[in-house]
C-alpha cells in the first residue's frame, strides 16, 4: 500500500480532501469531469442532470489521511445506478487498488441493502479513481489481474471469479489544458496537479479566464491550499500583483493577509503549548483546545508569558 506523503499540517487539516470534496461534492462540477472522461457510449446514457450526491464514506479509517470518496446516484439508460469516485493523494501507487475498490463497492451495496430491504436487484456501481500523482502509475486495471490463476484453468474458473474494471483518471497523465470540466473543477485540478510538481505559482494555475468564474469560497480554499504548501512567499506576493483583474487581485491579497495573520497566531499558540510541554509535560486536550481557541494577539502574548512563568499547569490554566 502506498504511504501517505502528508506532513503534520496535512494530517491535521487534510487540505487535499477538503478541497476535493468541496469542489466535486457539487454535482455540476462532478458531472463536468466525469461526462468527459467516461467512455462515450456510457457517458451518453447518463442523465447528468439527475446526478445526486449521496451521504457517507466507505474508505477504511487507516486510509482516510490519503484517500477520500464521493458517492453519486444517477439515472442511467432509464434505470438507477451509482457512481463511486475515490480520490487518492498518496505519493506512491497502490498495486492492490482493485481489491480495495471491491471492498468499498461491497460496502455501498451493503448499505443499499440495509436501506432498501429485499430490493429486486442491487444498483450497478461505476467505480472511478482520481489520482493526484506526479508521474503515471502502472496499476492493475481489473480485479482479475490480482489473482494467481493457473493458465490452464482460467477459462474453467472464470464463472466463479468476481471481476470488474474501473476508470482511472491520473492527473499525471493529463496536460493542464486537457483537464475537462467546469471552470471551478479545472482550476482546482490544475492546482492539485501543480502541487505535485512544485508549480503552484505557474501561469497555467492563475489563468484569469478561470479565476473570474470560480465561486469566492472555492477561490479562498485554493488560496489557502496554495499558502499551506511549501512555496516562496515573496514569489507568491509577486504572483498576486500580476493578476490583471482588480477585484480578484484585491480579494487574493486580502485573503493572503488574513492567512498570514492566522499563521502568526497559530505560531504563538504552538509556542505556548511547547513551553507548557517542556515545563509540565503533556497538557490535557482541554487545555490545548482552549489555547488554540484564543485569537486575540494580546491575549496570546499574555498566555505565552504565563506558560513560561507559571509555577504549575493549574496556575497557567487560571489565565485561560
N, C-alpha and C positions, 0 to 999 in steps of 0.2 A: 504494500500500500504506500502511496506517495506521502511524504511528510508535509505537514503544514509549514509554509515559509513565513508565517506571520510573526511579527515582533510582539513585544508586550502590549503595545497600543492596540494592535490588531486583535489580540486575544481578548482584550477588554471590550473594545468597541465594535469589532467586526465590520469595518468600513466597507469592504467588498460586498458582504452580504446585504448590508443596509441599502447600499446604492443600487444593487441589482434588484432587490425586492421592491424598492420604492419606484423604480423605473418600469420593470417588466411585470410588476403586480397590477399595472394598469393594462387592461385587456387590449386597448388600442395599440400600445407600444409592443406588447407581446405578439399581436396579430401582424404588425408591420414587419417584425423579424421573421416569424415562423412562415407566413404565407409565401415569402420569397426564398426560403431555404429548404422547405419540404419538397419532395418530388412533385412535379407539376400536376400529374394525374390525381394525386392525393389532395394537394392544395386546392384544386379546382372544385372538389366536392365538399369542402369545409365551408359552412356558413360562418364566416369570420365575424359577422355582426352579432352572432349568438355566443361568442367566446365569453365565458364567465369564470372568474377566479373562485376557486373552492378553498375552504379553510383547511388548515392543518399542514404539518410537515411529516415526512416519512423517513428522514435521514437518521441513521444511527447517531446517538448522542456523542460518541467518540469522534465523529467526523464533522460535527457542527461548526468547528472553527475553520474548516477548509471547504465546506460544501453548504449550499442551501438549495431549496427546491420550491417549485410552484406547481400547483395542480389546477388545470382548467377543464371545464366541461364545454362541449360544443355540439351543435347539430352537424353530423357528417353523413352525407348522402341520405338525408331524411331521417336518420336514426341518431341516437345519443351516443357519444363517445367521450373519452377523456384524453387530455394531452398532458403528459407529465414532463416537466422541464427541470433538469438537475444542473445546477451551476457549480463548477469546480474552480477554485482559485488556489489549489495546491501547486507546489513547484515542480513536482515530478509526476510522470504518468502512472496510471493505475492499471496494471495488466489484468486485474480481476474486475474491471468495470462492469461487464455484462452480468456477472454474478450479483454484484450489489444492486444493479438495476432490477434484476429479477426479484430480489428481496423487497425492494421498495414497491414494485408493482404488486407483489402479493399483499403487501400491507394496504395498498389502495383498494384492492379488491375485497380484502377482509373488512375494511371499514364500510365499503359499499354494501357488503352483505349484512353487516350489523344494522345499517340504517334502512335497508330495504329487505326485510325478511322474506326469504323464498322468492327472489326475483326469477322471472322466467329465464333470463340469461344475464350474465355479467357484461358490463360495457367493455368495448375494446379500449386498450390504452396504447397511445402512441408515445414512446419514450424519446426524448430529445435531451442531449447533453451539450451544454455550452462550456467550453474550457478556456480559461484565461491563461493561456500558455505563451511562452516566449518563442518556442520552436515547436514544430509539428510533432505530435506524438504518434508512434505506431502502436496501436492497441487493437485487440480483437474486436471485430465488427459484429460478431454474432456469438451468442451463448455457446453454441456447439463447438466453437473453436477452443474453448477451455477444457473440453473433455478429451480424455485419453481413450480413444476408441480403436480397437483392432481394425485395421483396414478391411479385413475380410468380413467384418460384422457390421460395418457402417450401415449398409442398406437394411439388414435384418433388424438392427436396433433402432432405426430411425423412427418408427411409430411410437416408441416408448420413451423418447428423449425430448424434453422441453427445449424449444429453441425460439429465438426471435432476433431481429436486428434492431438497431436504434440509429437515430440520426445524430451525428456528432458534428457540432459546429465548433471549430477550433479557431480562435482569434488569430493564432499564429499563421493560419492558412488563408487569412483574408487580408487583402490590401485595405488600407484605410478608406479609400474611395469606393471600395466594393462592399463595404458593410451596409446591409439593407435595413430598411425600417423607417420609422418616423424620425423626424429631426431630433427629438429627445433621445430616442433609442440609439441613433447613430452617434450622437455626441457622447453619450455615456460609454458606449462600447469602444469608441475611439480613445477615450480617456483610460479605460481599462486595458486596452491593448498597449497604449503608450506607457502605462505604469510598469508593465513587464519589461519594456525596452528602455526605460530610463529617458523617455522622450515626452514627458508631460508638458513641456513648455514649447514644443514644436508647433509650427503654424497650423498643421492639419487638425490639431485638437481645438484650436482657437478660431476656427472658421466662423466668421461673423454671421453668415447666412444661416448657420445652425444656431448660434447663440441667441439670436433675436427671437427664435421660435421656441426656446426651452422655457418651461414654466419657472418662475422665480425660485420656488422651493427646491427644484431639481438643480438649478444652476448653483444655488447655495451649497447643496450637498456635494456637487462635483468640486467646487472650490475648496470645501473642507477636506474632501478626499485628496485633492492635489497637495494642499498645505500639510496634510498628515504624512505625506511621503517624504523621502529624502531628496529635497530639491534645494537649489541655490536661492535663498530668499531675495537676494539682490536681483537676480535674473528674473524672478517671479514679479517683482515690482516693475521691472522694465517691460515685461510682457504685458502687464495690465495697462501701462501707459501707452502701449501700442494699439490698444483697442480703439477703433475709429468711432464707434457709436458712443456718444457721450453718456447716455443713460446706462448702458451696460458697463462702461468704464467706471462711472461713479459708483454703481452698485457693487462691482467687483472690489474696488478699492475700499469701500466702506466695510464690506464683509471681511476683507483681509485684515483691516484694522481691529475689528471685533475679535477675530480669531487670535491675533497677536496678544490682545488683552487677556483673552481666556487662557492662552498659553502661559502668560506670566502668572496668572492666578493659580493655575494648576501646578506650576513650578513651585510657588510658595507653599501650596498645600502639601506637595511631596516633601519639601524641606522640613515642614512641621512634623510629618509622620516619620521621617528619617531621624530627626532629633529625638522624638519620643522612643523610637525603637532602640537607638543607641543607649539611651539613659535608663529605660524601664523595661525593655523587651517588647514583644508584640502587643500592641494595643488592641482593645476589643473592636469588633466590627462596628459597634455603635459609635465609638469614638471616631473611627475613621470616616464613617458616614457623616457624622456631624462636622468634622473638619472640612470635608470636600463639599459640604453644603454651603459653606461660607464663601461669599463672593466679594464682599467689601474689602478693598485693598488695605485700609487702615486696620480693620479687624484682623486680617491675616498677619499683618506685621506684629500686632499685639500678641497673637497666638504663638508666633514663632519665638518671641522673647519669652513667653510663658513656658514653651516647651523646653527652652534652654535653662530657665531659672527655677522652675517649679521643683519642690522637694519630692513630689510624688505624682503619679499619674492622676490620683484623685484630686490633688490640688490643681493640676492643669485642667481637669475636666470642669472645675468650677468656673473657668473662664469661657467655656463654650455657651 
